[in-house]
Amino acid sequence: MLYCSGERRHLTRSPLYLSLFSFFVLFFSVNTFAQPALDSGDELTQQGQPITPWVYSADENPQMSPSYPQGFLALLNQQSPEDVEQALLRAEQLFLQSNASANIPPIALVVHGPEVAIFFRENYAQYKTIVDLAARLSALQVVDLTVCETRMGVLGRNKSELLPFINTVPFGPAEEQRLLEEKRYRHF
């Protein structure tokens, strides 16, 4: 048993000890349970629900905090024009909800399936709605849209056939993996 300064009083019953103990319990329980939803895993993205990124205040630097993801990667499940359109609409909704005042990096959208055809100049009339939305969101820096050069090669196409606001990467799945692992992006 520990005694305080020769007194016969037990240390763990002292008011100072109890108040310090209570403070630490309260502090650690608040920090443990107040973590953002993204820290608990990707359950929301697996259900197809969009995740709303944090809105950063002017005083915060998200790149310096390990709890903030560095960016977001749109999850394309079906690799179809409709899937691309839904991802773009979710990004637009986030932009409108934040009143364009949030300091959110552009949402990465890596297209590497058959939906690459959406962004060829000759297909503009067929996919006008999707292309116009993508161009508008790219101009506003809401999305960063890239297309897989490998898929373009499979389709027998080259970069010159793409619309001017589209970027390319050598291999789409590798770019997605790089964004998730190296850049610490999260699915959107």
Secondary structure by P-SEA (a helix, b strand, c coil): ccccccccccccccaaaaaaaaaaaaaaaaaaaaccccccccccccccbbbbccccccccccccccccccbbbbbbccccaaaaaaaaaaaaaaaaaaccccccccbbbbbcccccccccccccccaaaaaaaaaaaaaacccbbbbbaaaaaaaccccccccccccccccaaaaaaaaacccccccc
